Amino acid sequence: MQILVTGATGILGSSVIETLLHGIPANQITVLTRKEEERAAFEIQGFQACLGDYDNVSTLENAMKNVDTVLLVSAGDQGDRMQQHKNVIDSAKKMDVKCIAYTSRSLRDRTSLENQLMLEHFKTCSACVFIF
């Protein structure tokens, strides 16, 4: 099993990695980071570490080689979140990833908090559902 954690240096990504390490070794975790020094630090710790971001499809595909599961940590406010999420999902399909986990928001009633951020989360979730 090989899992790719995007957003590996953020609060959520680092917490997920810390939790994963309780059950699997570092060499079964691939991380995606935007900075070379962070990539190198992860490699020293035994992770498969890739340099890239959601805007660069070739780096996403490279990071997903031999990966079974991708944790897509939702993109931030900078850039085109929907296109970035689409890039990750499309890359996962192309690289034959079996499962995508997506960090969105919890909401019982879709109409109770309908704003641009939530609409983008709904659209991303909809895109993931038909893949697998």
N, C-alpha and C positions, 0 to 999 in steps of 0.2 A: 504494500500500500504506500502510495506517495501522495501527500496533500500539499497544495500550493496555498500559502497564506498571502493575500495581497494586503497592502497597508501594514506591513509587518512592523514598522517602527512607530506606528500610532498607538494610542492608548488601547483600543480594542484589539488590534492586531497583535501587540506584544502580550496582552493578557491571554489571548487564544493560544499563542505559541507556548507560553508558560504552562497553561493547562494541558496542552497536547503532550508536553514533555513528561507528564506524569504517566502517560500510557504508551508512548512510542518514542524511539530514539530520534535524535536530531537529524540523522541522515535520511529519515523518512519524511522530513518536512522541507519543502522548498519555499523560499521566501522571495518576494518581489519588493525591491526598494529602488528609490530614485537616485540615491547617492552612492557613489563608489566606496567611500569610506565605511558606510553602513553595510554594504554588500560584503566587503572584505572582513569586517568584524563578524558577520554571521558565518562566513566560511570557516574562520578560525575556530568557531564553536562547533563545527561539524555539520552545519546545515548546507543544503544545496541552495546557493544564493544567486539571484539573477538581478541584473540591473535593467530597469524598464519602468514604463508607466502605462496608464490606460489609453493614452493617445497614440502609442506606438505599437501597432499590431504585431510587427515582427518580434519585438521584445516579449510580448505576451505569448506568442506561439512558442518562442524559445523556452520561456519559463514553464510552459505546460507540457513539454516533452516528458513522456513517461509518468504523467500525473493522472491519478484516478479521480481526485476530488479537488475542487477549487473553492476557496472561501473568498467570495467577492465582497470586500468591505466597501460599502457605499462611498462613491466619490464625494469630495467636498464641494463647496460652493463655487470654486474657481473652475473655469472651463465649461464644457458642454457635458454635463453629467449623463444625459441620456445617450449621447454618442459614445462616451467612455464606457458605460455599462454595456452597450451593444458590442463594442470592440471586444470586451472580455468574454461575453456570451458567445459571439461568433467565433472567436479564437478557440474557446473550449469545444465547440461543436467540431470545428475543423481538426483539432488535435485529438478528437475522440475521448474527451474527458467524460467520465461516467456520471458525475454528480457535481452540481454547483450548489453551494450554500451561500445565501445572500443576506447581508445584514441590512435590514430595512427598519421599520418601526412597527410596533404592535398597535393595532387599532381595531376595535370591535365593530364599529359602524363606519363604513367608508364615507358616508355623507356628513359625519360629525366634524371632520377636520379636513375638508377638501381644499387644499391650497396647492401651489405649484410643487413644493417639495414632496408632499404626499402623492400627488398625481404621478410624479416621476418614479417614486417607489412602486406604485401600483403597476406602471408600465414595465418596469424592470422585472417585477415578479411575473407578470403575464408573459414576458419574453422567455423567462426561465422554464415555465411550466410545460410548454410544448416540446422542449428539447428532450426530456427524459421521460 
